[in-house]
Amino acid sequence: MSKRVFVAFAVEDKTYRDFLAGQAKLDKSPFEFTDMSAKEPWDEEWKTNCRSRIKGCDGVIGLITKNTPNAAGQLWEIQCAYDEKKPVMLMYVNEDRPTLPAALKDKRINVWSWPNLKAFIEKL
C-alpha cells in the first residue's frame, strides 16, 4: 500500500521535489509513495491547509538545499511535522551543505539515496 508523504521544499527547489515524486513512480524504484506536498502556492490560510495535509500524511520528507535557510515556509512545514509527531526524514539533495538554521541544527540529515528513502518509507 502506498504511503502518504508530504515533501517540504523551498519553492526554488521544486525540481528536486518533482524528481523525488518521479523516482517513486519508476518500475525499478524500491519505494513508492503518494506525494501530498503543496503544488500550488497557498492562499492566506496556507498554514491551516498545510497542517491539515501534514496531519493526514504518514510521514514528511524535507529536502535540504542551499535555499532551505531562507525558506520560511519550508522551515514552518518541517516544524509543523515535528509538532504533529510525524516521522520526518531530512535529506540533502546534493553536495551543498548550507549553514543550517537553529531549528535544524540538531537534526539528522540523510543523503538522498534509494536505500535511505526505502528504509524511511518502509518504516511508515
N, CA, C and O atoms as a GROMACS GRO file, in nm:
protein
  496
    1MET      N    1   0.084  -0.119   0.000
    1MET     CA    2   0.000   0.000   0.000
    1MET      C    3   0.088   0.125   0.000
    1MET      O    4   0.186   0.133   0.075
    2SER      N    5   0.054   0.220  -0.082
    2SER     CA    6   0.131   0.342  -0.095
    2SER      C    7   0.116   0.428   0.030
    2SER      O    8   0.005   0.445   0.082
    3LYS      N    9   0.225   0.482   0.078
    3LYS     CA   10   0.225   0.571   0.193
    3LYS      C   11   0.201   0.714   0.146
    3LYS      O   12   0.239   0.752   0.035
    4ARG      N   13   0.139   0.792   0.231
    4ARG     CA   14   0.113   0.933   0.201
    4ARG      C   15   0.226   1.014   0.263
    4ARG      O   16   0.244   1.015   0.385
    5VAL      N   17   0.303   1.083   0.178
    5VAL     CA   18   0.421   1.157   0.222
    5VAL      C   19   0.410   1.303   0.180
    5VAL      O   20   0.383   1.334   0.064
    6PHE      N   21   0.430   1.391   0.275
    6PHE     CA   22   0.437   1.535   0.247
    6PHE      C   23   0.583   1.568   0.224
    6PHE      O   24   0.668   1.529   0.304
    7VAL      N   25   0.614   1.638   0.117
    7VAL     CA   26   0.752   1.677   0.086
    7VAL      C   27   0.764   1.827   0.110
    7VAL      O   28   0.699   1.907   0.043
    8ALA      N   29   0.849   1.864   0.206
    8ALA     CA   30   0.874   2.004   0.238
    8ALA      C   31   0.998   2.049   0.160
    8ALA      O   32   1.104   1.989   0.171
    9PHE      N   33   0.982   2.155   0.082
    9PHE     CA   34   1.092   2.202  -0.002
    9PHE      C   35   1.081   2.352  -0.021
    9PHE      O   36   0.972   2.410  -0.013
   10ALA      N   37   1.196   2.416  -0.046
   10ALA     CA   38   1.196   2.558  -0.079
   10ALA      C   39   1.138   2.573  -0.219
   10ALA      O   40   1.163   2.489  -0.305
   11VAL      N   41   1.063   2.676  -0.242
   11VAL     CA   42   0.998   2.696  -0.372
   11VAL      C   43   1.100   2.692  -0.487
   11VAL      O   44   1.068   2.648  -0.597
   12GLU      N   45   1.222   2.739  -0.460
   12GLU     CA   46   1.326   2.737  -0.563
   12GLU      C   47   1.371   2.594  -0.596
   12GLU      O   48   1.437   2.571  -0.698
   13ASP      N   49   1.334   2.500  -0.512
   13ASP     CA   50   1.378   2.361  -0.528
   13ASP      C   51   1.265   2.269  -0.576
   13ASP      O   52   1.269   2.148  -0.552
   14LYS      N   53   1.166   2.325  -0.642
   14LYS     CA   54   1.054   2.246  -0.691
   14LYS      C   55   1.100   2.131  -0.781
   14LYS      O   56   1.041   2.023  -0.779
   15THR      N   57   1.204   2.153  -0.858
   15THR     CA   58   1.256   2.049  -0.948
   15THR      C   59   1.298   1.925  -0.870
   15THR      O   60   1.274   1.813  -0.915
   16TYR      N   61   1.359   1.944  -0.752
   16TYR     CA   62   1.400   1.829  -0.671
   16TYR      C   63   1.278   1.752  -0.620
   16TYR      O   64   1.279   1.630  -0.617
   17ARG      N   65   1.174   1.824  -0.582
   17ARG     CA   66   1.051   1.757  -0.539
   17ARG      C   67   0.993   1.678  -0.655
   17ARG      O   68   0.946   1.566  -0.636
   18ASP      N   69   0.996   1.736  -0.775
   18ASP     CA   70   0.947   1.666  -0.893
   18ASP      C   71   1.029   1.540  -0.921
   18ASP      O   72   0.974   1.436  -0.957
   19PHE      N   73   1.162   1.549  -0.904
   19PHE     CA   74   1.249   1.432  -0.923
   19PHE      C   75   1.214   1.322  -0.822
   19PHE      O   76   1.204   1.205  -0.858
   20LEU      N   77   1.195   1.360  -0.698
   20LEU     CA   78   1.163   1.263  -0.593
   20LEU      C   79   1.031   1.193  -0.622
   20LEU      O   80   1.022   1.070  -0.614
   21ALA      N   81   0.929   1.270  -0.657
   21ALA     CA   82   0.799   1.211  -0.689
   21ALA      C   83   0.810   1.122  -0.812
   21ALA      O   84   0.745   1.018  -0.819
   22GLY      N   85   0.892   1.161  -0.909
   22GLY     CA   86   0.912   1.080  -1.029
   22GLY      C   87   0.985   0.950  -0.999
   22GLY      O   88   0.952   0.846  -1.056
   23GLN      N   89   1.084   0.955  -0.910
   23GLN     CA   90   1.156   0.834  -0.873
   23GLN      C   91   1.062   0.730  -0.814
   23GLN      O   92   1.076   0.610  -0.841
   24ALA      N   93   0.967   0.774  -0.736
   24ALA     CA   94   0.875   0.681  -0.670
   24ALA      C   95   0.787   0.608  -0.771
   24ALA      O   96   0.733   0.502  -0.741
   25LYS      N   97   0.774   0.663  -0.890
   25LYS     CA   98   0.688   0.603  -0.993
   25LYS      C   99   0.764   0.509  -1.087
   25LYS      O  100   0.702   0.439  -1.167
   26LEU      N  101   0.895   0.507  -1.078
   26LEU     CA  102   0.975   0.422  -1.167
   26LEU      C  103   0.953   0.274  -1.134
   26LEU      O  104   0.941   0.237  -1.018
   27ASP      N  105   0.949   0.191  -1.237
   27ASP     CA  106   0.930   0.047  -1.218
   27ASP      C  107   1.039  -0.014  -1.130
   27ASP      O  108   1.011  -0.102  -1.049
   28LYS      N  109   1.162   0.034  -1.145
   28LYS     CA  110   1.273  -0.024  -1.069
   28LYS      C  111   1.290   0.038  -0.930
   28LYS      O  112   1.379  -0.003  -0.855
   29SER      N  113   1.209   0.135  -0.896
   29SER     CA  114   1.220   0.201  -0.766
   29SER      C  115   1.185   0.104  -0.653
   29SER      O  116   1.086   0.032  -0.662
   30PRO      N  117   1.267   0.102  -0.547
   30PRO     CA  118   1.238   0.013  -0.434
   30PRO      C  119   1.138   0.073  -0.335
   30PRO      O  120   1.114   0.015  -0.229
   31PHE      N  121   1.082   0.188  -0.368
   31PHE     CA  122   0.986   0.253  -0.278
   31PHE      C  123   0.877   0.318  -0.360
   31PHE      O  124   0.894   0.344  -0.479
   32GLU      N  125   0.764   0.343  -0.295
   32GLU     CA  126   0.657   0.419  -0.359
   32GLU      C  127   0.586   0.500  -0.252
   32GLU      O  128   0.581   0.462  -0.136
   33PHE      N  129   0.531   0.612  -0.294
   33PHE     CA  130   0.452   0.694  -0.203
   33PHE      C  131   0.362   0.786  -0.283
   33PHE      O  132   0.385   0.811  -0.401
   34THR      N  133   0.261   0.836  -0.217
   34THR     CA  134   0.172   0.936  -0.275
   34THR      C  135   0.219   1.072  -0.228
   34THR      O  136   0.225   1.098  -0.107
   35ASP      N  137   0.252   1.159  -0.322
   35ASP     CA  138   0.304   1.293  -0.289
   35ASP      C  139   0.189   1.383  -0.244
   35ASP      O  140   0.097   1.410  -0.321
   36MET      N  141   0.196   1.429  -0.121
   36MET     CA  142   0.092   1.515  -0.064
   36MET      C  143   0.140   1.659  -0.047
   36MET      O  144   0.072   1.739   0.017
   37SER      N  145   0.255   1.692  -0.105
   37SER     CA  146   0.307   1.828  -0.088
   37SER      C  147   0.223   1.928  -0.165
   37SER      O  148   0.146   1.893  -0.254
   38ALA      N  149   0.241   2.054  -0.128
   38ALA     CA  150   0.170   2.162  -0.196
   38ALA      C  151   0.231   2.184  -0.333
   38ALA      O  152   0.352   2.204  -0.347
   39LYS      N  153   0.147   2.180  -0.434
   39LYS     CA  154   0.197   2.200  -0.570
   39LYS      C  155   0.168   2.341  -0.621
   39LYS      O  156   0.226   2.385  -0.721
   40GLU      N  157   0.082   2.409  -0.554
   40GLU     CA  158   0.047   2.547  -0.587
   40GLU      C  159   0.064   2.632  -0.461
   40GLU      O  160   0.053   2.580  -0.350
   41PRO      N  161   0.091   2.760  -0.477
   41PRO     CA  162   0.102   2.846  -0.359
   41PRO      C  163  -0.029   2.847  -0.280
   41PRO      O  164  -0.138   2.847  -0.338
   42TRP      N  165  -0.017   2.848  -0.150
   42TRP     CA  166  -0.135   2.852  -0.064
   42TRP      C  167  -0.193   2.994  -0.062
   42TRP      O  168  -0.125   3.091  -0.094
   43ASP      N  169  -0.318   3.002  -0.024
   43ASP     CA  170  -0.380   3.134  -0.003
   43ASP      C  171  -0.337   3.185   0.135
   43ASP      O  172  -0.244   3.132   0.195
   44GLU      N  173  -0.406   3.287   0.184
   44GLU     CA  174  -0.367   3.347   0.312
   44GLU      C  175  -0.383   3.250   0.429
   44GLU      O  176  -0.328   3.275   0.536
   45GLU      N  177  -0.456   3.143   0.412
   45GLU     CA  178  -0.472   3.044   0.518
   45GLU      C  179  -0.382   2.922   0.495
   45GLU      O  180  -0.416   2.811   0.535
   46TRP      N  181  -0.267   2.943   0.431
   46TRP     CA  182  -0.184   2.831   0.392
   46TRP      C  183  -0.138   2.745   0.509
   46TRP      O  184  -0.127   2.624   0.495
   47LYS      N  185  -0.112   2.806   0.624
   47LYS     CA  186  -0.066   2.726   0.738
   47LYS      C  187  -0.174   2.629   0.785
   47LYS      O  188  -0.143   2.516   0.822
   48THR      N  189  -0.298   2.671   0.784
   48THR     CA  190  -0.408   2.581   0.821
   48THR      C  191  -0.420   2.467   0.721
   48THR      O  192  -0.433   2.351   0.760
   49ASN      N  193  -0.415   2.501   0.592
   49ASN     CA  194  -0.423   2.398   0.488
   49ASN      C  195  -0.304   2.302   0.495
   49ASN      O  196  -0.320   2.181   0.482
   50CYS      N  197  -0.188   2.358   0.516
   50CYS     CA  198  -0.066   2.278   0.522
   50CYS      C  199  -0.070   2.184   0.643
   50CYS      O  200  -0.037   2.066   0.630
   51ARG      N  201  -0.109   2.233   0.757
   51ARG     CA  202  -0.116   2.150   0.877
   51ARG      C  203  -0.213   2.034   0.855
   51ARG      O  204  -0.186   1.921   0.898
   52SER      N  205  -0.324   2.060   0.789
   52SER     CA  206  -0.421   1.953   0.760
   52SER      C  207  -0.358   1.845   0.672
   52SER      O  208  -0.377   1.726   0.696
   53ARG      N  209  -0.285   1.886   0.571
   53ARG     CA  210  -0.218   1.789   0.483
   53ARG      C  211  -0.115   1.708   0.559
   53ARG      O  212  -0.107   1.586   0.544
   54ILE      N  213  -0.036   1.775   0.640
   54ILE     CA  214   0.068   1.707   0.717
   54ILE      C  215   0.004   1.608   0.814
   54ILE      O  216   0.052   1.495   0.827
   55LYS      N  217  -0.102   1.649   0.881
   55LYS     CA  218  -0.171   1.559   0.974
   55LYS      C  219  -0.224   1.434   0.904
   55LYS      O  220  -0.230   1.327   0.964
   56GLY      N  221  -0.262   1.447   0.777
   56GLY     CA  222  -0.316   1.335   0.701
   56GLY      C  223  -0.211   1.246   0.636
   56GLY      O  224  -0.246   1.149   0.569
   57CYS      N  225  -0.085   1.278   0.656
   57CYS     CA  226   0.023   1.200   0.594
   57CYS      C  227   0.081   1.099   0.691
   57CYS      O  228   0.066   1.110   0.813
   58ASP      N  229   0.148   1.001   0.634
   58ASP     CA  230   0.218   0.901   0.715
   58ASP      C  231   0.356   0.952   0.759
   58ASP      O  232   0.409   0.907   0.860
   59GLY      N  233   0.414   1.044   0.682
   59GLY     CA  234   0.545   1.097   0.714
   59GLY      C  235   0.579   1.216   0.628
   59GLY      O  236   0.505   1.251   0.535
   60VAL      N  237   0.692   1.280   0.658
   60VAL     CA  238   0.735   1.401   0.588
   60VAL      C  239   0.881   1.387   0.550
   60VAL      O  240   0.964   1.343   0.629
   61ILE      N  241   0.912   1.424   0.426
   61ILE     CA  242   1.049   1.432   0.378
   61ILE      C  243   1.081   1.579   0.355
   61ILE      O  244   1.010   1.648   0.283
   62GLY      N  245   1.189   1.625   0.416
   62GLY     CA  246   1.234   1.763   0.398
   62GLY      C  247   1.357   1.764   0.309
   62GLY      O  248   1.459   1.704   0.343
   63LEU      N  249   1.349   1.832   0.197
   63LEU     CA  250   1.461   1.842   0.103
   63LEU      C  251   1.548   1.960   0.142
   63LEU      O  252   1.504   2.075   0.138
   64ILE      N  253   1.671   1.932   0.180
   64ILE     CA  254   1.761   2.035   0.232
   64ILE      C  255   1.860   2.078   0.124
   64ILE      O  256   1.933   1.996   0.068
   65THR      N  257   1.860   2.209   0.096
   65THR     CA  258   1.950   2.267  -0.005
   65THR      C  259   2.002   2.400   0.048
   65THR      O  260   1.974   2.440   0.160
   66LYS      N  261   2.080   2.467  -0.036
   66LYS     CA  262   2.130   2.600   0.000
   66LYS      C  263   2.015   2.699   0.017
   66LYS      O  264   2.034   2.804   0.079
   67ASN      N  265   1.897   2.669  -0.038
   67ASN     CA  266   1.782   2.759  -0.026
   67ASN      C  267   1.706   2.742   0.105
   67ASN      O  268   1.630   2.830   0.145
   68THR      N  269   1.725   2.630   0.173
   68THR     CA  270   1.649   2.600   0.295
   68THR      C  271   1.662   2.705   0.405
   68THR      O  272   1.561   2.741   0.464
   69PRO      N  273   1.783   2.754   0.434
   69PRO     CA  274   1.793   2.850   0.545
   69PRO      C  275   1.705   2.974   0.530
   69PRO      O  276   1.667   3.036   0.630
   70ASN      N  277   1.672   3.012   0.406
   70ASN     CA  278   1.589   3.131   0.382
   70ASN      C  279   1.446   3.096   0.342
   70ASN      O  280   1.369   3.185   0.304
   71ALA      N  281   1.409   2.970   0.350
   71ALA     CA  282   1.277   2.925   0.308
   71ALA      C  283   1.185   2.916   0.430
   71ALA      O  284   1.167   2.808   0.488
   72ALA      N  285   1.128   3.028   0.468
   72ALA     CA  286   1.045   3.033   0.589
   72ALA      C  287   0.929   2.934   0.583
   72ALA      O  288   0.896   2.871   0.683
   73GLY      N  289   0.868   2.919   0.466
   73GLY     CA  290   0.757   2.826   0.452
   73GLY      C  291   0.800   2.682   0.473
   73GLY      O  292   0.734   2.607   0.544
   74GLN      N  293   0.909   2.644   0.412
   74GLN     CA  294   0.960   2.508   0.428
   74GLN      C  295   0.996   2.481   0.574
   74GLN      O  296   0.962   2.376   0.628
   75LEU      N  297   1.064   2.574   0.637
   75LEU     CA  298   1.102   2.556   0.776
   75LEU      C  299   0.979   2.542   0.864
   75LEU      O  300   0.978   2.463   0.959
   76TRP      N  301   0.874   2.619   0.835
   76TRP     CA  302   0.750   2.607   0.911
   76TRP      C  303   0.688   2.469   0.889
   76TRP      O  304   0.641   2.407   0.984
   77GLU      N  305   0.688   2.420   0.765
   77GLU     CA  306   0.632   2.288   0.735
   77GLU      C  307   0.706   2.178   0.813
   77GLU      O  308   0.642   2.088   0.868
   78ILE      N  309   0.838   2.186   0.816
   78ILE     CA  310   0.917   2.086   0.888
   78ILE      C  311   0.886   2.092   1.037
   78ILE      O  312   0.868   1.989   1.101
   79GLN      N  313   0.881   2.213   1.092
   79GLN     CA  314   0.849   2.227   1.234
   79GLN      C  315   0.708   2.177   1.263
   79GLN      O  316   0.685   2.115   1.367
   80CYS      N  317   0.616   2.204   1.174
   80CYS     CA  318   0.478   2.156   1.188
   80CYS      C  319   0.476   2.004   1.195
   80CYS      O  320   0.404   1.946   1.277
   81ALA      N  321   0.554   1.939   1.110
   81ALA     CA  322   0.561   1.793   1.110
   81ALA      C  323   0.611   1.741   1.245
   81ALA      O  324   0.556   1.645   1.298
   82TYR      N  325   0.714   1.803   1.299
   82TYR     CA  326   0.763   1.763   1.431
   82TYR      C  327   0.656   1.789   1.537
   82TYR      O  328   0.635   1.705   1.624
   83ASP      N  329   0.589   1.904   1.530
   83ASP     CA  330   0.484   1.936   1.626
   83ASP      C  331   0.370   1.835   1.622
   83ASP      O  332   0.310   1.802   1.725
   84GLU      N  333   0.340   1.786   1.502
   84GLU     CA  334   0.232   1.688   1.485
   84GLU      C  335   0.280   1.545   1.508
   84GLU      O  336   0.204   1.450   1.488
   85LYS      N  337   0.405   1.531   1.551
   85LYS     CA  338   0.463   1.400   1.583
   85LYS      C  339   0.466   1.304   1.464
   85LYS      O  340   0.446   1.183   1.479
   86LYS      N  341   0.490   1.360   1.347
   86LYS     CA  342   0.501   1.279   1.226
   86LYS      C  343   0.646   1.235   1.208
   86LYS      O  344   0.738   1.309   1.243
   87PRO      N  345   0.669   1.116   1.154
   87PRO     CA  346   0.806   1.078   1.122
   87PRO      C  347   0.860   1.173   1.015
   87PRO      O  348   0.792   1.203   0.917
   88VAL      N  349   0.982   1.219   1.034
   88VAL     CA  350   1.043   1.315   0.942
   88VAL      C  351   1.180   1.262   0.901
   88VAL      O  352   1.259   1.218   0.984
   89MET      N  353   1.207   1.268   0.771
   89MET     CA  354   1.342   1.241   0.722
   89MET      C  355   1.387   1.366   0.646
   89MET      O  356   1.327   1.405   0.546
   90LEU      N  357   1.494   1.426   0.695
   90LEU     CA  358   1.555   1.538   0.625
   90LEU      C  359   1.664   1.481   0.535
   90LEU      O  360   1.734   1.387   0.572
   91MET      N  361   1.675   1.538   0.414
   91MET     CA  362   1.762   1.478   0.314
   91MET      C  363   1.831   1.587   0.231
   91MET      O  364   1.766   1.671   0.170
   92TYR      N  365   1.966   1.582   0.230
   92TYR     CA  366   2.041   1.668   0.140
   92TYR      C  367   2.015   1.621  -0.002
   92TYR      O  368   2.017   1.501  -0.029
   93VAL      N  369   1.992   1.714  -0.094
   93VAL     CA  370   1.964   1.675  -0.232
   93VAL      C  371   2.089   1.676  -0.320
   93VAL      O  372   2.088   1.621  -0.430
   94ASN      N  373   2.196   1.739  -0.270
   94ASN     CA  374   2.321   1.741  -0.348
   94ASN      C  375   2.438   1.760  -0.252
   94ASN      O  376   2.424   1.739  -0.131
   95GLU      N  377   2.552   1.798  -0.304
   95GLU     CA  378   2.672   1.811  -0.221
   95GLU      C  379   2.676   1.939  -0.138
   95GLU      O  380   2.761   1.951  -0.049
   96ASP      N  381   2.587   2.033  -0.164
   96ASP     CA  382   2.584   2.157  -0.085
   96ASP      C  383   2.548   2.125   0.060
   96ASP      O  384   2.456   2.047   0.086
   97ARG      N  385   2.619   2.185   0.151
   97ARG     CA  386   2.590   2.170   0.294
   97ARG      C  387   2.577   2.310   0.353
   97ARG      O  388   2.674   2.363   0.408
   98PRO      N  389   2.459   2.369   0.342
   98PRO     CA  390   2.443   2.506   0.389
   98PRO      C  391   2.451   2.516   0.541
   98PRO      O  392   2.434   2.417   0.612
   99THR      N  393   2.478   2.636   0.588
   99THR     CA  394   2.468   2.662   0.731
   99THR      C  395   2.321   2.651   0.767
   99THR      O  396   2.237   2.721   0.712
  100LEU      N  397   2.292   2.563   0.859
  100LEU     CA  398   2.152   2.535   0.891
  100LEU      C  399   2.095   2.632   0.994
  100LEU      O  400   2.167   2.680   1.082
  101PRO      N  401   1.967   2.663   0.981
  101PRO     CA  402   1.903   2.746   1.083
  101PRO      C  403   1.895   2.669   1.215
  101PRO      O  404   1.905   2.546   1.217
  102ALA      N  405   1.877   2.740   1.323
  102ALA     CA  406   1.877   2.680   1.457
  102ALA      C  407   1.778   2.563   1.468
  102ALA      O  408   1.807   2.464   1.535
  103ALA      N  409   1.664   2.573   1.403
  103ALA     CA  410   1.561   2.469   1.413
  103ALA      C  411   1.607   2.334   1.357
  103ALA      O  412   1.550   2.231   1.391
  104LEU      N  413   1.709   2.335   1.271
  104LEU     CA  414   1.756   2.210   1.209
  104LEU      C  415   1.894   2.166   1.257
  104LEU      O  416   1.939   2.056   1.222
  105LYS      N  417   1.961   2.247   1.336
  105LYS     CA  418   2.100   2.217   1.374
  105LYS      C  419   2.117   2.083   1.445
  105LYS      O  420   2.219   2.017   1.425
  106ASP      N  421   2.022   2.041   1.525
  106ASP     CA  422   2.038   1.916   1.599
  106ASP      C  423   1.968   1.797   1.532
  106ASP      O  424   1.957   1.690   1.591
  107LYS      N  425   1.923   1.816   1.410
  107LYS     CA  426   1.850   1.710   1.338
  107LYS      C  427   1.945   1.632   1.247
  107LYS      O  428   2.039   1.686   1.190
  108ARG      N  429   1.917   1.503   1.236
  108ARG     CA  430   1.994   1.420   1.144
  108ARG      C  431   1.949   1.451   1.001
  108ARG      O  432   1.830   1.460   0.973
  109ILE      N  433   2.046   1.467   0.912
  109ILE     CA  434   2.014   1.491   0.771
  109ILE      C  435   2.082   1.383   0.689
  109ILE      O  436   2.204   1.368   0.692
  110ASN      N  437   2.001   1.307   0.617
  110ASN     CA  438   2.048   1.196   0.536
  110ASN      C  439   2.089   1.245   0.397
  110ASN      O  440   2.058   1.357   0.357
  111VAL      N  441   2.159   1.158   0.325
  111VAL     CA  442   2.193   1.182   0.187
  111VAL      C  443   2.084   1.119   0.101
  111VAL      O  444   2.032   1.012   0.133
  112TRP      N  445   2.048   1.186  -0.008
  112TRP     CA  446   1.946   1.135  -0.100
  112TRP      C  447   1.997   1.005  -0.161
  112TRP      O  448   2.095   1.005  -0.236
  113SER      N  449   1.931   0.896  -0.130
  113SER     CA  450   1.964   0.768  -0.191
  113SER      C  451   1.842   0.678  -0.184
  113SER      O  452   1.757   0.693  -0.097
  114TRP      N  453   1.835   0.584  -0.277
  114TRP     CA  454   1.723   0.490  -0.276
  114TRP      C  455   1.719   0.409  -0.147
  114TRP      O  456   1.610   0.392  -0.091
  115PRO      N  457   1.832   0.359  -0.096
  115PRO     CA  458   1.824   0.283   0.029
  115PRO      C  459   1.771   0.368   0.146
  115PRO      O  460   1.692   0.318   0.226
  116ASN      N  461   1.813   0.494   0.156
  116ASN     CA  462   1.762   0.580   0.264
  116ASN      C  463   1.612   0.605   0.249
  116ASN      O  464   1.538   0.598   0.347
  117LEU      N  465   1.570   0.633   0.128
  117LEU     CA  466   1.426   0.657   0.104
  117LEU      C  467   1.344   0.531   0.132
  117LEU      O  468   1.240   0.537   0.198
  118LYS      N  469   1.392   0.418   0.083
  118LYS     CA  470   1.322   0.292   0.104
  118LYS      C  471   1.308   0.262   0.253
  118LYS      O  472   1.199   0.228   0.300
  119ALA      N  473   1.416   0.274   0.327
  119ALA     CA  474   1.414   0.246   0.472
  119ALA      C  475   1.314   0.337   0.544
  119ALA      O  476   1.239   0.291   0.630
  120PHE      N  477   1.314   0.465   0.509
  120PHE     CA  478   1.220   0.559   0.574
  120PHE      C  479   1.076   0.524   0.540
  120PHE      O  480   0.992   0.515   0.630
  121ILE      N  481   1.047   0.504   0.415
  121ILE     CA  482   0.909   0.479   0.372
  121ILE      C  483   0.858   0.345   0.424
  121ILE      O  484   0.741   0.333   0.460
  122GLU      N  485   0.944   0.245   0.429
  122GLU     CA  486   0.901   0.115   0.482
  122GLU      C  487   0.869   0.121   0.630
  122GLU      O  488   0.788   0.041   0.679
  123LYS      N  489   0.930   0.214   0.703
  123LYS     CA  490   0.901   0.226   0.848
  123LYS      C  491   0.771   0.301   0.875
  123LYS      O  492   0.720   0.296   0.987
  124LEU      N  493   0.717   0.368   0.776
  124LEU     CA  494   0.594   0.447   0.797
  124LEU      C  495   0.474   0.357   0.818
  124LEU      O  496   0.362   0.407   0.837
   0.00000   0.00000   0.00000
